[in-house]
């Protein structure tokens, strides 16, 4: 029960890595807000965990403010914020990515971190404590061709994590990031372009441990970073990638 008595918001928690993180947090004793743009997915996950469901578009300031206010009303200032919601564009040459897709990727993957910080950091600073975890990607550390703007958005998230950590450390707020390799989530097909045995084998050949990241892997790592066990850990972007970035 490493998170007993703590409260957490996890965005993009209706499925995939976010659902895995929310499940681990709940199992470790936290009260969790499962936030997702897919209301039905959020409700399903929250019902399974005995958590609070909330529908949010993390790229929209008013929607994020409403989510933060609901959490403040329900929990008081959350102990933990996990910025997990993310999207990608399909693999293609960088100049072929449509402008609206570029805008959406940056809004969901980058602007969302600003919006949640704007809504919740002042409360964490006032309390003098908090843990923020940004779910970045190995794409931000070891980018692959044809996912250029997705790679860039995750590189932005890693840099944001480090500068947030430096600025918020005097206020007792820790900020870290996890960098998973692709996993068994709804985004896997988008990363690979197509989901066939051949493309899976090719992708897995680049991962020394020979498997994708799982929601359970992410939940376990997230639990450590957001627990008091990581009380001296801030500004870290840790790979959860089976060795892919070596």
N, C-alpha and C positions, 0 to 999 in steps of 0.2 A: 504493500500500500504506500508506495513512494510519493504519491501525489495526494494523499488523504488530506482533506480540508482545503484543497486548492480548486480554483475555478479556471476554466479555459475556453477560449474561442478558437475553433479550427475552421478555416475557410476551405471551400472545396471538399467538404467532409462527407458529401453524399455518396462518394464512391472512391475507389482507388486508394492512393496513398493517404489521402485525408481521412477516409473511413478507417483505415488501419491505425492511424494516429489517434483518432477519436476513441476507437475501441480500446487501445492500450491505456490511454488516459483514464477512461472510465473504469477499466479493470484495476487500475492502480489507485482508485479512490477519488478521482477528480469529478467535479460537476462540469459538464461539457455543453457548450452551445455548438451544435452541428449546423454550420452555415453553408449554404450552397445556392447557386442560381436555379438549380432544379429542385423545386419545392417538394416533389414526390420523393426524390432520392434522399433529401434531407430528412423528411418525415420517416422514411423507412429506417434509415440508419439510427436516428434519434430514438425511435420506438424500440429498436433492438437493444439499445444501450441504456434506456431509461434517461435519455438526455433531452435537451431542449432543441427543437428544430427552428431554424430561421432561414428565410429566403432572402438572398442578397446578391446584387450585382456588384462585385468588388471594384469594377472600373467606374462606378458612379458614386460621386461624393454624397449625394443625399441618401442613397441606399446604404452606404457604409455608415453614415452617421446614425441612421435608424437602427442598424444592427448594434452599433456601439451603445446607443441609448437603451436598447432592450436588454443588453447584457448588464449594463450598469444598474438598471432597475431590478434585474433578477439576481445578480451576484454581488453588486457593488463593483469596485474596480477589479477586473479579472487579473488573476495572478499570471496567466499565460496567454499569449497570442501567437497562433501559428498561421502564417501567411502561406497557405498551401495552394490555393486556387491558381490554376495556370492553364494556358492553351498554347498551341503551336500552329504554324502554317505547314502545309504539305511540303515535302522535299521538292525543291526546284531551284534553278539558278536565282541568285539574289535579285537580279534585275527584273525577274518575271513575277515576283510576289506582288499581288494587287495591293494598291495603297490602302484599301479598307482593311485588308488582312493584316498589313503591317501595323496600322493604327490599333487594331483590336489586340494583337499580341502584346504591344507595348503598354496598352491600357490595363490589360488583365495581369500581366506579369510584372510590370514596373510601377505604373501609377497607383496600383492597389496598395503597394507598400507605403507610399506617401499618404494615401487616404486613411488607412488604418492607423498610421502613426499620428496623423493630425487629430483623429478622433479619440485615441486611447492613450498616447504617450503622456499628455498633460496629467492625466489621472494617475498613471504609474509614477511619474515624477513627484507628484504631490504626496503619494504614499511612501516613496523612497524604496520601492521594490517592484520587480516584474521580470518576466522572461519572455523575450520575443524570439521566435524561430522562423526563419525564412526558408522555404523549400526551393532551393536553386536547382542545379543540375550539373552533371559532368560536362554538359554542353557549354557551360560557362567557363570551364577549366581546360577542356581538350575538345574544341569544336570540330564538328564534321562538316564537310561541304554540303551545300544545298539546304542547310537549315540556318542560314546566316543570321537572320533577324531574330529567330528564336534564341540562337546561341548568344547573340548580343544582349538580349533581354535578361538572360540568366547571368551573364557577366556583370551586367548592371546591378542585379540583385546581390551578387557577392560583394561588390564594392559598397553598395548601400549598407549591407550588413556590417562591414568593418567600420564605416564612418559613423553609423548609428551607435555601434558599441563604444567607440571612443567618446562620443558626445554624451551618451547616457550613463556611462560608468560612474561619474560623480553623483548621480542620482540613484544609484543602486539598481539600475535596470540593465540586465544582460541581454545581448543580442548575438545570436549565432545562426548558422545556415547549415543545411544538409544538402549534399550534392549526389542524388541517386543517379544510377544508370537507368536506362529505360526499364520499365517494369510491366507486370501484367495489370495494366490499367486501360481505361478507354482511349488513352492517347497513343498506345503502342503502335497501332496500325498507321497513325498519322506520322510517327517518327520514321517508320520503315518504308512508307509509301504503299506497301501492300503486305498483308499478313499471310505468308505462305511458308511451308517448311523450309524452302530454300533461303528466303530472306531471314527467317529466324536463325537458321544455322550460320549464315554469314555474320549476322549481328552477334550471336553468342560466341563466335570464334574470336571476337575482340575482347572478351571478358575472361580473364584468367581463371576465375572460379567457375566459369561455365554456366552461369544462370543469371536471369534477370533479377532486379530488385523486387521485393515483394512488399505489400502493405505492412506485413508483420515486421520485416526488417526496418522499415521506416518508423513504425510505432516504437520499437525497442530503442532505436537511436534517439528519437524525439523525446522519449520519456527521460532518458538520462540528461539530455541538454536542458530540459525544463524542470528538472528536479533539483533539490538542494544539494545533491551529490556533485553537481556541476557548478557549485557556488563561486569558483574562481575561474570559470571558463567563459570567456566572452570574445567576440570578434573572430570566431573560428568558422571556417567553411569546410566541413568534413565530408569526404567522399564515402558514400555507401554504395559501392560500385563493383565489388568483386575483383578489384585490382585493375579496372579498365584504364585508369589515369596514370598507372605506373609507366 
